[in-house]
Amino acid sequence: MPRIAIVDGVSIYLYFLDHAPPHFHAIKGDQEAIIQIGGGVLAGSLSRSELAKVLEWAETHVDQLNVEWNNGQAGLPIHKIK
């Protein structure tokens, strides 16, 4: 599970060959939220301010997230997103 970014102290991970719908894991400490790429929160939670920043980041990087999701589904390397 490569860490592809850090957003306001929240680590963003994509899992190889993960289940649909396309999503990423946002983890800080013992809190975790599963965020649908191009959508909202599927499960879990973060603080309101952290979640807002992660969702804003995801909206800005939706195309790159989709590329890296597809790479992971194909078993190809997943790259960091800046």
N, CA, C and O atoms as a GROMACS GRO file, in nm:
protein
  328
    1MET      N    1   0.085  -0.116   0.000
    1MET     CA    2   0.000   0.000   0.000
    1MET      C    3   0.090   0.123   0.000
    1MET      O    4   0.134   0.166   0.106
    2PRO      N    5   0.117   0.179  -0.115
    2PRO     CA    6   0.203   0.296  -0.122
    2PRO      C    7   0.135   0.424  -0.069
    2PRO      O    8   0.018   0.450  -0.097
    3ARG      N    9   0.213   0.501   0.007
    3ARG     CA   10   0.166   0.635   0.045
    3ARG      C   11   0.193   0.724  -0.074
    3ARG      O   12   0.307   0.736  -0.120
    4ILE      N   13   0.089   0.787  -0.125
    4ILE     CA   14   0.104   0.868  -0.246
    4ILE      C   15   0.110   1.017  -0.217
    4ILE      O   16   0.149   1.096  -0.304
    5ALA      N   17   0.070   1.058  -0.096
    5ALA     CA   18   0.072   1.201  -0.062
    5ALA      C   19   0.053   1.217   0.088
    5ALA      O   20   0.012   1.125   0.158
    6ILE      N   21   0.084   1.338   0.134
    6ILE     CA   22   0.050   1.379   0.270
    6ILE      C   23  -0.021   1.513   0.258
    6ILE      O   24   0.033   1.608   0.199
    7VAL      N   25  -0.140   1.521   0.313
    7VAL     CA   26  -0.223   1.642   0.305
    7VAL      C   27  -0.250   1.689   0.448
    7VAL      O   28  -0.324   1.624   0.522
    8ASP      N   29  -0.190   1.800   0.485
    8ASP     CA   30  -0.212   1.857   0.619
    8ASP      C   31  -0.191   1.752   0.729
    8ASP      O   32  -0.268   1.744   0.825
    9GLY      N   33  -0.085   1.673   0.714
    9GLY     CA   34  -0.053   1.572   0.813
    9GLY      C   35  -0.129   1.441   0.799
    9GLY      O   36  -0.107   1.348   0.876
   10VAL      N   37  -0.218   1.432   0.702
   10VAL     CA   38  -0.296   1.310   0.676
   10VAL      C   39  -0.228   1.234   0.562
   10VAL      O   40  -0.209   1.288   0.454
   11SER      N   41  -0.193   1.108   0.587
   11SER     CA   42  -0.130   1.026   0.485
   11SER      C   43  -0.235   0.968   0.392
   11SER      O   44  -0.339   0.919   0.436
   12ILE      N   45  -0.206   0.975   0.262
   12ILE     CA   46  -0.298   0.926   0.160
   12ILE      C   47  -0.238   0.800   0.098
   12ILE      O   48  -0.125   0.802   0.049
   13TYR      N   49  -0.314   0.691   0.101
   13TYR     CA   50  -0.266   0.562   0.050
   13TYR      C   51  -0.361   0.508  -0.056
   13TYR      O   52  -0.482   0.528  -0.050
   14LEU      N   53  -0.302   0.437  -0.153
   14LEU     CA   54  -0.378   0.356  -0.248
   14LEU      C   55  -0.332   0.212  -0.232
   14LEU      O   56  -0.212   0.187  -0.220
   15TYR      N   57  -0.424   0.118  -0.230
   15TYR     CA   58  -0.392  -0.024  -0.220
   15TYR      C   59  -0.389  -0.084  -0.360
   15TYR      O   60  -0.471  -0.050  -0.445
   16PHE      N   61  -0.296  -0.174  -0.383
   16PHE     CA   62  -0.293  -0.249  -0.508
   16PHE      C   63  -0.412  -0.343  -0.512
   16PHE      O   64  -0.447  -0.405  -0.411
   17LEU      N   65  -0.476  -0.354  -0.629
   17LEU     CA   66  -0.586  -0.449  -0.653
   17LEU      C   67  -0.697  -0.439  -0.549
   17LEU      O   68  -0.754  -0.540  -0.509
   18ASP      N   69  -0.728  -0.317  -0.506
   18ASP     CA   70  -0.833  -0.295  -0.407
   18ASP      C   71  -0.970  -0.305  -0.473
   18ASP      O   72  -0.981  -0.301  -0.596
   19HIS      N   73  -1.074  -0.320  -0.393
   19HIS     CA   74  -1.212  -0.336  -0.442
   19HIS      C   75  -1.268  -0.204  -0.496
   19HIS      O   76  -1.221  -0.096  -0.460
   20ALA      N   77  -1.368  -0.216  -0.582
   20ALA     CA   78  -1.440  -0.100  -0.634
   20ALA      C   79  -1.532  -0.046  -0.524
   20ALA      O   80  -1.563  -0.120  -0.430
   21PRO      N   81  -1.576   0.077  -0.532
   21PRO     CA   82  -1.543   0.179  -0.630
   21PRO      C   83  -1.403   0.235  -0.607
   21PRO      O   84  -1.345   0.215  -0.500
   22PRO      N   85  -1.348   0.304  -0.708
   22PRO     CA   86  -1.216   0.364  -0.692
   22PRO      C   87  -1.212   0.455  -0.569
   22PRO      O   88  -1.298   0.542  -0.552
   23HIS      N   89  -1.112   0.435  -0.484
   23HIS     CA   90  -1.104   0.511  -0.360
   23HIS      C   91  -0.960   0.513  -0.307
   23HIS      O   92  -0.873   0.442  -0.358
   24PHE      N   93  -0.939   0.595  -0.206
   24PHE     CA   94  -0.811   0.597  -0.136
   24PHE      C   95  -0.837   0.601   0.013
   24PHE      O   96  -0.948   0.628   0.058
   25HIS      N   97  -0.733   0.572   0.088
   25HIS     CA   98  -0.741   0.570   0.235
   25HIS      C   99  -0.667   0.692   0.288
   25HIS      O  100  -0.552   0.715   0.253
   26ALA      N  101  -0.732   0.769   0.372
   26ALA     CA  102  -0.673   0.887   0.437
   26ALA      C  103  -0.657   0.853   0.585
   26ALA      O  104  -0.755   0.830   0.655
   27ILE      N  105  -0.531   0.851   0.633
   27ILE     CA  106  -0.503   0.803   0.768
   27ILE      C  107  -0.420   0.905   0.845
   27ILE      O  108  -0.320   0.957   0.796
   28LYS      N  109  -0.465   0.933   0.967
   28LYS     CA  110  -0.388   1.016   1.060
   28LYS      C  111  -0.406   0.957   1.199
   28LYS      O  112  -0.517   0.953   1.252
   29GLY      N  113  -0.296   0.913   1.257
   29GLY     CA  114  -0.304   0.849   1.388
   29GLY      C  115  -0.393   0.727   1.381
   29GLY      O  116  -0.372   0.640   1.296
   30ASP      N  117  -0.491   0.719   1.470
   30ASP     CA  118  -0.582   0.604   1.470
   30ASP      C  119  -0.712   0.632   1.395
   30ASP      O  120  -0.806   0.552   1.401
   31GLN      N  121  -0.718   0.745   1.324
   31GLN     CA  122  -0.836   0.777   1.244
   31GLN      C  123  -0.810   0.743   1.098
   31GLN      O  124  -0.700   0.763   1.047
   32GLU      N  125  -0.912   0.691   1.031
   32GLU     CA  126  -0.902   0.658   0.890
   32GLU      C  127  -1.034   0.686   0.822
   32GLU      O  128  -1.141   0.654   0.875
   33ALA      N  129  -1.026   0.746   0.704
   33ALA     CA  130  -1.145   0.764   0.620
   33ALA      C  131  -1.115   0.703   0.484
   33ALA      O  132  -1.004   0.715   0.433
   34ILE      N  133  -1.213   0.638   0.426
   34ILE     CA  134  -1.202   0.585   0.291
   34ILE      C  135  -1.282   0.680   0.202
   34ILE      O  136  -1.402   0.698   0.219
   35ILE      N  137  -1.211   0.739   0.106
   35ILE     CA  138  -1.268   0.845   0.023
   35ILE      C  139  -1.282   0.795  -0.120
   35ILE      O  140  -1.185   0.749  -0.180
   36GLN      N  141  -1.401   0.804  -0.175
   36GLN     CA  142  -1.423   0.767  -0.314
   36GLN      C  143  -1.360   0.871  -0.404
   36GLN      O  144  -1.376   0.991  -0.382
   37ILE      N  145  -1.287   0.826  -0.506
   37ILE     CA  146  -1.227   0.918  -0.601
   37ILE      C  147  -1.339   0.979  -0.684
   37ILE      O  148  -1.415   0.908  -0.750
   38GLY      N  149  -1.348   1.112  -0.680
   38GLY     CA  150  -1.454   1.182  -0.750
   38GLY      C  151  -1.585   1.186  -0.672
   38GLY      O  152  -1.688   1.226  -0.725
   39GLY      N  153  -1.580   1.143  -0.545
   39GLY     CA  154  -1.703   1.137  -0.466
   39GLY      C  155  -1.678   1.178  -0.323
   39GLY      O  156  -1.597   1.266  -0.296
   40GLY      N  157  -1.748   1.115  -0.231
   40GLY     CA  158  -1.741   1.153  -0.091
   40GLY      C  159  -1.681   1.044  -0.005
   40GLY      O  160  -1.609   0.956  -0.053
   41VAL      N  161  -1.711   1.051   0.122
   41VAL     CA  162  -1.659   0.957   0.220
   41VAL      C  163  -1.739   0.827   0.213
   41VAL      O  164  -1.861   0.828   0.223
   42LEU      N  165  -1.668   0.715   0.197
   42LEU     CA  166  -1.733   0.584   0.195
   42LEU      C  167  -1.744   0.524   0.335
   42LEU      O  168  -1.842   0.458   0.367
   43ALA      N  169  -1.643   0.549   0.417
   43ALA     CA  170  -1.642   0.493   0.552
   43ALA      C  171  -1.540   0.567   0.636
   43ALA      O  172  -1.451   0.634   0.584
   44GLY      N  173  -1.553   0.554   0.768
   44GLY     CA  174  -1.456   0.611   0.859
   44GLY      C  175  -1.474   0.759   0.882
   44GLY      O  176  -1.575   0.818   0.844
   45SER      N  177  -1.372   0.819   0.946
   45SER     CA  178  -1.383   0.961   0.976
   45SER      C  179  -1.246   1.021   1.003
   45SER      O  180  -1.151   0.952   1.039
   46LEU      N  181  -1.240   1.150   0.984
   46LEU     CA  182  -1.128   1.236   1.022
   46LEU      C  183  -1.191   1.359   1.087
   46LEU      O  184  -1.313   1.374   1.086
   47SER      N  185  -1.108   1.446   1.145
   47SER     CA  186  -1.165   1.570   1.196
   47SER      C  187  -1.225   1.649   1.080
   47SER      O  188  -1.186   1.631   0.965
   48ARG      N  189  -1.318   1.735   1.112
   48ARG     CA  190  -1.387   1.812   1.008
   48ARG      C  191  -1.288   1.892   0.922
   48ARG      O  192  -1.300   1.893   0.800
   49SER      N  193  -1.192   1.959   0.985
   49SER     CA  194  -1.096   2.041   0.909
   49SER      C  195  -1.003   1.955   0.825
   49SER      O  196  -0.972   1.991   0.711
   50GLU      N  197  -0.956   1.843   0.879
   50GLU     CA  198  -0.869   1.754   0.802
   50GLU      C  199  -0.944   1.695   0.683
   50GLU      O  200  -0.891   1.689   0.572
   51LEU      N  201  -1.067   1.651   0.706
   51LEU     CA  202  -1.147   1.594   0.598
   51LEU      C  203  -1.171   1.697   0.488
   51LEU      O  204  -1.162   1.664   0.370
   52ALA      N  205  -1.200   1.820   0.525
   52ALA     CA  206  -1.222   1.926   0.425
   52ALA      C  207  -1.098   1.946   0.339
   52ALA      O  208  -1.109   1.961   0.217
   53LYS      N  209  -0.980   1.946   0.401
   53LYS     CA  210  -0.856   1.965   0.324
   53LYS      C  211  -0.828   1.846   0.234
   53LYS      O  212  -0.785   1.863   0.120
   54VAL      N  213  -0.854   1.725   0.283
   54VAL     CA  214  -0.832   1.605   0.202
   54VAL      C  215  -0.928   1.603   0.084
   54VAL      O  216  -0.887   1.572  -0.028
   55LEU      N  217  -1.055   1.636   0.106
   55LEU     CA  218  -1.152   1.639  -0.004
   55LEU      C  219  -1.117   1.746  -0.107
   55LEU      O  220  -1.133   1.724  -0.227
   56GLU      N  221  -1.070   1.861  -0.061
   56GLU     CA  222  -1.028   1.967  -0.154
   56GLU      C  223  -0.909   1.919  -0.237
   56GLU      O  224  -0.905   1.938  -0.358
   57TRP      N  225  -0.811   1.857  -0.170
   57TRP     CA  226  -0.694   1.804  -0.240
   57TRP      C  227  -0.739   1.700  -0.344
   57TRP      O  228  -0.692   1.703  -0.458
   58ALA      N  229  -0.829   1.610  -0.305
   58ALA     CA  230  -0.875   1.504  -0.395
   58ALA      C  231  -0.945   1.562  -0.517
   58ALA      O  232  -0.928   1.512  -0.628
   59GLU      N  233  -1.023   1.665  -0.497
   59GLU     CA  234  -1.092   1.729  -0.610
   59GLU      C  235  -0.991   1.789  -0.708
   59GLU      O  236  -1.009   1.779  -0.829
   60THR      N  237  -0.888   1.849  -0.655
   60THR     CA  238  -0.783   1.910  -0.739
   60THR      C  239  -0.703   1.804  -0.814
   60THR      O  240  -0.654   1.831  -0.924
   61HIS      N  241  -0.690   1.685  -0.757
   61HIS     CA  242  -0.604   1.582  -0.814
   61HIS      C  243  -0.682   1.461  -0.865
   61HIS      O  244  -0.626   1.351  -0.875
   62VAL      N  245  -0.809   1.478  -0.897
   62VAL     CA  246  -0.894   1.365  -0.935
   62VAL      C  247  -0.839   1.290  -1.056
   62VAL      O  248  -0.844   1.167  -1.058
   63ASP      N  249  -0.787   1.359  -1.156
   63ASP     CA  250  -0.735   1.291  -1.275
   63ASP      C  251  -0.614   1.204  -1.240
   63ASP      O  252  -0.604   1.090  -1.284
   64GLN      N  253  -0.523   1.259  -1.159
   64GLN     CA  254  -0.405   1.182  -1.118
   64GLN      C  255  -0.444   1.064  -1.030
   64GLN      O  256  -0.387   0.956  -1.042
   65LEU      N  257  -0.541   1.084  -0.941
   65LEU     CA  258  -0.588   0.974  -0.857
   65LEU      C  259  -0.644   0.860  -0.941
   65LEU      O  260  -0.619   0.743  -0.913
   66ASN      N  261  -0.721   0.894  -1.044
   66ASN     CA  262  -0.775   0.791  -1.132
   66ASN      C  263  -0.666   0.715  -1.206
   66ASN      O  264  -0.675   0.593  -1.222
   67VAL      N  265  -0.563   0.787  -1.252
   67VAL     CA  266  -0.451   0.721  -1.319
   67VAL      C  267  -0.382   0.624  -1.225
   67VAL      O  268  -0.356   0.509  -1.261
   68GLU      N  269  -0.353   0.669  -1.104
   68GLU     CA  270  -0.283   0.583  -1.008
   68GLU      C  271  -0.371   0.467  -0.962
   68GLU      O  272  -0.321   0.357  -0.940
   69TRP      N  273  -0.502   0.489  -0.946
   69TRP     CA  274  -0.594   0.380  -0.914
   69TRP      C  275  -0.586   0.273  -1.023
   69TRP      O  276  -0.574   0.154  -0.994
   70ASN      N  277  -0.593   0.317  -1.150
   70ASN     CA  278  -0.588   0.222  -1.261
   70ASN      C  279  -0.454   0.150  -1.265
   70ASN      O  280  -0.449   0.030  -1.296
   71ASN      N  281  -0.345   0.219  -1.234
   71ASN     CA  282  -0.215   0.153  -1.226
   71ASN      C  283  -0.219   0.042  -1.120
   71ASN      O  284  -0.175  -0.070  -1.146
   72GLY      N  285  -0.271   0.074  -1.004
   72GLY     CA  286  -0.278  -0.025  -0.896
   72GLY      C  287  -0.364  -0.144  -0.933
   72GLY      O  288  -0.332  -0.258  -0.897
   73GLN      N  289  -0.473  -0.119  -1.003
   73GLN     CA  290  -0.562  -0.228  -1.045
   73GLN      C  291  -0.494  -0.318  -1.147
   73GLN      O  292  -0.524  -0.437  -1.156
   74ALA      N  293  -0.402  -0.261  -1.224
   74ALA     CA  294  -0.329  -0.339  -1.325
   74ALA      C  295  -0.202  -0.400  -1.268
   74ALA      O  296  -0.128  -0.468  -1.340
   75GLY      N  297  -0.175  -0.378  -1.140
   75GLY     CA  298  -0.054  -0.430  -1.079
   75GLY      C  299   0.071  -0.354  -1.117
   75GLY      O  300   0.183  -0.403  -1.100
   76LEU      N  301   0.052  -0.233  -1.170
   76LEU     CA  302   0.165  -0.148  -1.209
   76LEU      C  303   0.205  -0.059  -1.092
   76LEU      O  304   0.130  -0.046  -0.995
   77PRO      N  305   0.324   0.002  -1.099
   77PRO     CA  306   0.366   0.092  -0.991
   77PRO      C  307   0.269   0.207  -0.971
   77PRO      O  308   0.214   0.262  -1.067
   78ILE      N  309   0.249   0.243  -0.845
   78ILE     CA  310   0.168   0.358  -0.807
   78ILE      C  311   0.265   0.470  -0.769
   78ILE      O  312   0.356   0.449  -0.690
   79HIS      N  313   0.244   0.589  -0.826
   79HIS     CA  314   0.337   0.700  -0.806
   79HIS      C  315   0.282   0.802  -0.708
   79HIS      O  316   0.160   0.814  -0.689
   80LYS      N  317   0.372   0.875  -0.646
   80LYS     CA  318   0.333   0.984  -0.557
   80LYS      C  319   0.266   1.096  -0.636
   80LYS      O  320   0.297   1.119  -0.753
   81ILE      N  321   0.174   1.164  -0.570
   81ILE     CA  322   0.105   1.278  -0.629
   81ILE      C  323   0.147   1.402  -0.549
   81ILE      O  324   0.137   1.403  -0.426
   82LYS      N  325   0.193   1.503  -0.619
   82LYS     CA  326   0.240   1.625  -0.550
   82LYS      C  327   0.134   1.731  -0.548
   82LYS      O  328   0.156   1.840  -0.495
   0.00000   0.00000   0.00000
